[in-house]
């Protein structure tokens, strides 16, 4: 091996050694156990028990304070920004806003994951879409403004409540709604709609219902 090739080999070996030391000192990633990475609910907090009590003691009783659906839709048609300012709940600047509303509508279509309602006008153009698939997000928890994160020891507990509310809707509200709703049926409903950022309110409101009565 001549001197130049030997020097080149030594330089490359030195470079690899330096890279190895660098990766050991500052690894590009860390291996973390899933249990450590996942948010943990406090051991003494039972989100299911809390949600069951909240559901009967507060959520159902709050329907009397929901915005009338016809009133809200008329306000949106007149001035969406003013309606959002007056009736919208939660969210900061540029954040999501929620409507908490109740009313009665006529079923104009039934889809696998949605039921469309028309309110006080003839025709089949929907005003409200009742979500009947899997429920995600915090619309009901935050839209009713009955709960505040500052009232809980951790944000994980607060998020666990939202998950339990959504699970309860999926298991106790939506099955009966899907089974009974037919085109032409009348549905009394209460629930929350989420408006993301600056999204327009001009289309049908997509509502997550937590109370329904099909007639």
VMD Tcl script that draws the C-alpha trace (Angstrom):
set ca {
  {0.00 0.00 0.00}
  {1.59 3.32 -1.04}
  {1.73 6.30 1.27}
  {-1.13 8.25 -0.39}
  {-3.57 5.32 -0.25}
  {-2.64 4.63 3.36}
  {-3.19 8.27 4.24}
  {-6.59 8.25 2.51}
  {-7.64 5.10 4.38}
  {-6.59 6.60 7.72}
  {-8.51 9.81 6.99}
  {-11.70 7.89 6.19}
  {-11.32 5.76 9.30}
  {-10.89 8.91 11.36}
  {-13.98 10.48 9.77}
  {-16.08 7.38 10.56}
  {-14.84 7.38 14.12}
  {-15.75 11.05 14.52}
  {-19.23 10.44 13.09}
  {-19.69 7.54 15.49}
  {-18.74 9.69 18.46}
  {-21.07 12.46 17.28}
  {-24.02 10.06 16.96}
  {-23.28 8.70 20.43}
  {-23.17 12.19 21.96}
  {-26.12 13.62 19.97}
  {-28.31 10.75 18.69}
  {-30.65 11.69 15.78}
  {-33.56 9.94 17.51}
  {-34.51 8.49 20.86}
  {-36.19 5.17 21.54}
  {-39.08 5.78 23.92}
  {-41.44 3.18 25.32}
  {-45.00 3.62 24.05}
  {-46.31 3.72 27.60}
  {-43.99 6.63 28.37}
  {-44.85 8.56 25.20}
  {-48.64 8.27 25.53}
  {-50.55 10.80 27.65}
  {-51.54 9.21 30.94}
  {-54.75 9.91 32.81}
  {-54.32 10.34 36.56}
  {-54.81 7.02 38.33}
  {-57.39 8.50 40.70}
  {-59.46 10.05 37.91}
  {-62.19 7.93 36.29}
  {-63.27 9.61 33.01}
  {-66.09 7.12 32.45}
  {-67.65 7.71 35.86}
  {-67.18 11.46 35.51}
  {-68.82 11.49 32.07}
  {-71.80 9.43 33.21}
  {-72.53 11.90 36.00}
  {-71.83 14.91 33.79}
  {-74.12 13.51 31.10}
  {-77.17 13.18 33.35}
  {-76.55 16.02 35.80}
  {-75.41 18.77 33.44}
  {-75.31 17.97 29.72}
  {-78.94 16.93 29.26}
  {-80.12 19.84 31.40}
  {-78.12 22.31 29.29}
  {-80.32 21.75 26.21}
  {-82.70 24.46 27.42}
  {-79.83 26.95 26.96}
  {-78.93 25.87 23.42}
  {-79.42 28.31 20.55}
  {-82.57 27.67 18.55}
  {-81.52 26.15 15.23}
  {-83.86 28.32 13.14}
  {-82.64 31.46 14.88}
  {-79.01 30.51 14.27}
  {-79.49 29.62 10.60}
  {-81.37 32.87 9.94}
  {-78.54 34.81 11.58}
  {-75.93 32.97 9.51}
  {-77.80 33.68 6.27}
  {-77.98 37.35 7.17}
  {-74.39 37.86 8.35}
  {-72.13 34.84 9.04}
  {-69.51 36.90 10.90}
  {-72.06 38.55 13.15}
  {-73.72 35.18 13.81}
  {-70.40 33.63 14.73}
  {-69.61 36.51 17.06}
  {-73.02 36.36 18.75}
  {-73.67 32.63 18.92}
  {-70.22 31.04 18.52}
  {-68.49 29.58 21.55}
  {-64.91 28.80 22.48}
  {-61.78 29.30 20.42}
  {-59.36 32.18 20.24}
  {-58.30 34.38 17.34}
  {-58.30 32.19 14.24}
  {-59.22 29.16 16.35}
  {-62.15 26.80 16.04}
  {-65.57 28.03 17.07}
  {-68.60 26.01 18.11}
  {-72.35 26.35 17.89}
  {-74.51 24.70 20.53}
  {-77.98 24.38 19.07}
  {-81.25 22.49 19.32}
  {-84.28 22.23 17.10}
  {-86.48 20.03 14.96}
  {-86.00 19.01 11.35}
  {-87.38 16.73 8.66}
  {-85.14 13.99 7.28}
  {-84.42 14.55 3.58}
  {-81.70 11.92 3.13}
  {-80.05 9.09 5.02}
  {-76.44 8.23 4.20}
  {-74.11 5.65 5.80}
  {-72.49 8.24 8.08}
  {-74.86 11.21 7.96}
  {-78.52 12.15 8.16}
  {-79.58 15.37 6.43}
  {-82.35 17.54 7.89}
  {-84.39 20.39 6.47}
  {-85.89 22.75 9.02}
  {-88.77 25.14 8.39}
  {-88.82 25.32 4.61}
  {-90.18 23.04 1.86}
  {-87.89 21.14 -0.47}
  {-85.03 18.75 0.05}
  {-82.15 21.16 0.56}
  {-80.58 20.28 3.94}
  {-79.87 22.80 6.68}
  {-78.34 20.40 9.22}
  {-76.23 17.28 8.77}
  {-76.29 14.94 11.75}
  {-73.00 13.05 11.98}
  {-73.67 9.34 12.51}
  {-70.23 7.81 11.96}
  {-67.25 7.70 14.30}
  {-67.04 10.82 16.45}
  {-63.77 12.70 16.86}
  {-62.73 16.04 18.30}
  {-64.01 18.13 21.19}
  {-67.16 19.69 19.77}
  {-69.58 18.58 22.49}
  {-67.14 19.05 25.38}
  {-66.13 22.55 24.28}
  {-69.25 23.66 22.41}
  {-71.51 23.52 25.47}
  {-68.95 25.50 27.55}
  {-69.88 23.42 30.60}
  {-66.32 22.27 31.24}
  {-63.05 24.15 31.51}
  {-59.56 22.69 31.38}
  {-58.55 24.81 34.38}
  {-60.96 22.79 36.52}
  {-58.91 19.61 36.04}
  {-55.54 18.52 37.37}
  {-54.20 17.78 33.90}
  {-55.03 18.28 30.23}
  {-54.91 14.49 29.83}
  {-57.89 14.15 32.16}
  {-59.71 16.85 30.21}
  {-59.03 15.08 26.91}
  {-60.14 11.76 28.37}
  {-63.54 13.30 29.12}
  {-63.91 14.32 25.48}
  {-63.10 10.78 24.37}
  {-65.68 9.37 26.80}
  {-68.36 11.80 25.62}
  {-67.70 10.81 22.01}
  {-67.75 7.12 22.92}
  {-71.06 7.51 24.73}
  {-72.58 9.27 21.71}
  {-71.37 6.48 19.43}
  {-72.72 3.74 21.69}
  {-75.96 5.15 23.09}
  {-77.19 7.91 20.76}
  {-76.25 7.05 17.20}
  {-77.40 3.41 16.98}
  {-81.03 4.31 17.73}
  {-80.82 7.31 15.40}
  {-79.54 5.20 12.50}
  {-82.12 2.50 13.18}
  {-85.16 4.80 13.30}
  {-84.42 7.67 10.92}
  {-86.21 7.50 7.58}
  {-86.76 10.09 4.87}
  {-89.74 12.13 6.03}
  {-89.17 11.42 9.72}
  {-89.15 14.31 12.18}
  {-86.17 14.55 14.52}
  {-85.81 16.68 17.63}
  {-82.09 17.18 18.14}
  {-79.48 18.90 20.27}
  {-75.77 18.97 19.64}
  {-72.72 20.96 18.68}
  {-71.22 22.03 15.36}
  {-67.55 22.90 14.94}
  {-66.39 25.63 12.57}
  {-62.68 25.33 11.85}
  {-60.68 28.57 11.61}
  {-62.11 30.90 8.99}
  {-64.22 28.18 7.37}
  {-67.48 29.58 6.00}
  {-70.82 28.82 7.65}
  {-72.76 28.98 4.37}
  {-73.29 25.24 3.89}
  {-75.31 22.85 6.03}
  {-74.04 22.76 9.60}
  {-72.49 19.39 10.43}
  {-73.77 18.63 13.91}
  {-72.62 16.04 16.43}
  {-75.87 15.17 18.20}
  {-75.97 14.07 21.82}
  {-79.77 14.09 22.14}
  {-82.22 12.89 19.47}
  {-85.86 11.95 19.34}
  {-87.16 10.43 16.09}
  {-90.86 10.67 15.34}
}
mol new
graphics top color blue
foreach p $ca { graphics top sphere $p radius 0.5 }
foreach p [lrange $ca 0 end-1] q [lrange $ca 1 end] { graphics top cylinder $p $q radius 0.2 }
display resetview
